[in-house]
Amino acid sequence: MSHKQEILEYLKTGNSLTPLEALKRFECFRLGARCYDLRKEGHDIQTEMIRNPWSGKRYAKYFLKKA
């Protein structure tokens, strides 16, 4: 199964996914690119930007918008 398919199935179960989680779970270094590809195919993937309270750095969390 491709990264794109694995990510879509994971998001369809109601989970959200961050780049670090995608690396650990699917060995996928380019989660943003895979989500971009899925959006082009018509999937309603949303992005929420999260700020780490300790470092102040930001990262994306991806999820499927519920109908």
VEXROTI-500935 format. One record per residue: chain; x, y, z of N, C-alpha, C in turn. Coordinates in steps of 0.05 Angstrom, whole numbers. Layout:
% residues N
rokol chain A&nX X&nY Y&nZ Z&caX X&caY Y&caZ Z&cX X&cY Y&cZ Z
...
//
This chain:
% residues 67
rokol chain A&nX 17&nY -24&nZ 0&caX 0&caY 0&caZ 0&cX 18&cY 25&cZ 0
rokol chain A&nX 11&nY 45&nZ -15&caX 27&caY 69&caZ -17&cX 23&cY 87&cZ 8
rokol chain A&nX 41&nY 106&nZ 12&caX 38&caY 124&caZ 34&cX 12&cY 139&cZ 33
rokol chain A&nX 5&nY 148&nZ 9&caX -20&caY 163&caZ 5&cX -44&cY 147&cZ 14
rokol chain A&nX -45&nY 121&nZ 6&caX -68&caY 104&caZ 14&cX -68&cY 99&cZ 44
rokol chain A&nX -44&nY 94&nZ 55&caX -43&caY 89&caZ 84&cX -52&cY 113&cZ 100
rokol chain A&nX -44&nY 137&nZ 92&caX -51&caY 162&caZ 105&cX -81&cY 166&cZ 103
rokol chain A&nX -92&nY 163&nZ 79&caX -121&caY 167&caZ 75&cX -137&cY 148&cZ 93
rokol chain A&nX -130&nY 122&nZ 94&caX -144&caY 103&caZ 110&cX -142&cY 111&cZ 140
rokol chain A&nX -119&nY 120&nZ 148&caX -115&caY 128&caZ 176&cX -132&cY 152&cZ 183
rokol chain A&nX -133&nY 172&nZ 165&caX -150&caY 195&caZ 170&cX -179&cY 189&cZ 169
rokol chain A&nX -187&nY 170&nZ 152&caX -216&caY 163&caZ 150&cX -226&cY 150&cZ 176
rokol chain A&nX -209&nY 140&nZ 193&caX -218&caY 128&caZ 218&cX -222&cY 149&cZ 240
rokol chain A&nX -219&nY 174&nZ 232&caX -224&caY 196&caZ 251&cX -198&cY 206&cZ 265
rokol chain A&nX -176&nY 195&nZ 258&caX -150&caY 204&caZ 270&cX -140&cY 229&cZ 256
rokol chain A&nX -123&nY 243&nZ 271&caX -108&caY 265&caZ 259&cX -79&cY 256&cZ 257
rokol chain A&nX -63&nY 271&nZ 243&caX -36&caY 263&caZ 237&cX -17&cY 286&cZ 235
rokol chain A&nX 5&nY 285&nZ 250&caX 26&caY 306&caZ 248&cX 49&cY 294&cZ 232
rokol chain A&nX 68&nY 311&nZ 223&caX 91&caY 301&caZ 208&cX 107&cY 281&cZ 224
rokol chain A&nX 111&nY 285&nZ 249&caX 127&caY 267&caZ 265&cX 113&cY 240&cZ 269
rokol chain A&nX 86&nY 241&nZ 272&caX 71&caY 216&caZ 274&cX 72&cY 201&cZ 248
rokol chain A&nX 70&nY 215&nZ 225&caX 71&caY 202&caZ 199&cX 98&cY 189&cZ 194
rokol chain A&nX 119&nY 201&nZ 204&caX 146&caY 190&caZ 201&cX 148&cY 164&cZ 218
rokol chain A&nX 138&nY 165&nZ 242&caX 139&caY 141&caZ 259&cX 121&cY 118&cZ 250
rokol chain A&nX 97&nY 125&nZ 243&caX 76&caY 105&caZ 236&cX 80&cY 94&cZ 208
rokol chain A&nX 86&nY 111&nZ 188&caX 86&caY 103&caZ 160&cX 113&cY 106&cZ 146
rokol chain A&nX 133&nY 116&nZ 161&caX 159&caY 122&caZ 150&cX 157&cY 142&cZ 126
rokol chain A&nX 139&nY 161&nZ 129&caX 134&caY 181&caZ 109&cX 146&cY 208&cZ 117
rokol chain A&nX 165&nY 217&nZ 101&caX 178&caY 243&caZ 107&cX 163&cY 267&cZ 96
rokol chain A&nX 145&nY 263&nZ 78&caX 132&caY 285&caZ 64&cX 101&cY 284&cZ 67
rokol chain A&nX 92&nY 286&nZ 92&caX 64&caY 286&caZ 98&cX 49&cY 308&cZ 84
rokol chain A&nX 60&nY 332&nZ 84&caX 47&caY 355&caZ 71&cX 42&cY 350&cZ 41
rokol chain A&nX 62&nY 338&nZ 28&caX 59&caY 332&caZ -1&cX 38&cY 311&cZ -6
rokol chain A&nX 37&nY 290&nZ 11&caX 17&caY 270&caZ 8&cX -11&cY 281&cZ 13
rokol chain A&nX -14&nY 299&nZ 32&caX -40&caY 311&caZ 37&cX -48&cY 329&cZ 14
rokol chain A&nX -29&nY 343&nZ 2&caX -34&caY 359&caZ -22&cX -44&cY 342&cZ -44
rokol chain A&nX -32&nY 319&nZ -49&caX -41&caY 300&caZ -69&cX -69&cY 290&cZ -64
rokol chain A&nX -75&nY 284&nZ -39&caX -102&caY 275&caZ -32&cX -123&cY 297&cZ -36
rokol chain A&nX -116&nY 321&nZ -30&caX -134&caY 344&caZ -35&cX -140&cY 347&cZ -64
rokol chain A&nX -120&nY 344&nZ -81&caX -124&caY 345&caZ -110&cX -142&cY 324&cZ -120
rokol chain A&nX -144&nY 301&nZ -106&caX -162&caY 280&caZ -113&cX -190&cY 284&cZ -102
rokol chain A&nX -194&nY 306&nZ -87&caX -221&caY 313&caZ -78&cX -226&cY 307&cZ -49
rokol chain A&nX -207&nY 298&nZ -34&caX -211&caY 293&caZ -5&cX -209&cY 319&cZ 11
rokol chain A&nX -227&nY 322&nZ 30&caX -229&caY 347&caZ 45&cX -210&cY 345&cZ 70
rokol chain A&nX -185&nY 347&nZ 65&caX -165&caY 346&caZ 87&cX -160&cY 374&cZ 97
rokol chain A&nX -163&nY 377&nZ 123&caX -160&caY 404&caZ 136&cX -133&cY 404&cZ 150
rokol chain A&nX -122&nY 428&nZ 153&caX -97&caY 432&caZ 167&cX -101&cY 451&cZ 191
rokol chain A&nX -91&nY 443&nZ 214&caX -91&caY 460&caZ 238&cX -62&cY 464&cZ 245
rokol chain A&nX -54&nY 489&nZ 249&caX -27&caY 495&caZ 257&cX -26&cY 495&cZ 288
rokol chain A&nX -7&nY 480&nZ 299&caX -4&caY 477&caZ 328&cX 23&cY 490&cZ 336
rokol chain A&nX 22&nY 505&nZ 358&caX 47&caY 517&caZ 369&cX 56&cY 501&cZ 393
rokol chain A&nX 80&nY 492&nZ 393&caX 92&caY 478&caZ 415&cX 96&cY 498&cZ 438
rokol chain A&nX 84&nY 494&nZ 461&caX 86&caY 514&caZ 483&cX 114&cY 517&cZ 494
rokol chain A&nX 130&nY 496&nZ 492&caX 157&caY 497&caZ 504&cX 177&cY 510&cZ 485
rokol chain A&nX 176&nY 504&nZ 459&caX 195&caY 515&caZ 441&cX 185&cY 539&cZ 425
rokol chain A&nX 158&nY 541&nZ 423&caX 146&caY 562&caZ 407&cX 145&cY 556&cZ 377
rokol chain A&nX 156&nY 533&nZ 369&caX 155&caY 525&caZ 341&cX 128&cY 515&cZ 333
rokol chain A&nX 121&nY 518&nZ 307&caX 95&caY 510&caZ 297&cX 98&cY 485&cZ 279
rokol chain A&nX 77&nY 470&nZ 279&caX 76&caY 447&caZ 261&cX 47&cY 442&cZ 253
rokol chain A&nX 43&nY 427&nZ 232&caX 16&caY 422&caZ 221&cX 4&cY 396&cZ 232
rokol chain A&nX -22&nY 396&nZ 236&caX -37&caY 372&caZ 243&cX -59&cY 370&cZ 221
rokol chain A&nX -60&nY 347&nZ 208&caX -79&caY 342&caZ 186&cX -101&cY 324&cZ 195
rokol chain A&nX -125&nY 329&nZ 185&caX -148&caY 312&caZ 192&cX -169&cY 315&cZ 170
rokol chain A&nX -187&nY 295&nZ 168&caX -209&caY 297&caZ 148&cX -232&cY 311&cZ 161
rokol chain A&nX -243&nY 330&nZ 146&caX -266&caY 345&caZ 156&cX -290&cY 326&cZ 156
rokol chain A&nX -305&nY 326&nZ 179&caX -328&caY 309&caZ 181&cX -351&cY 321&cZ 165
rokol chain A&nX -367&nY 304&nZ 153&caX -389&caY 313&caZ 136&cX -413&cY 321&cZ 153
//
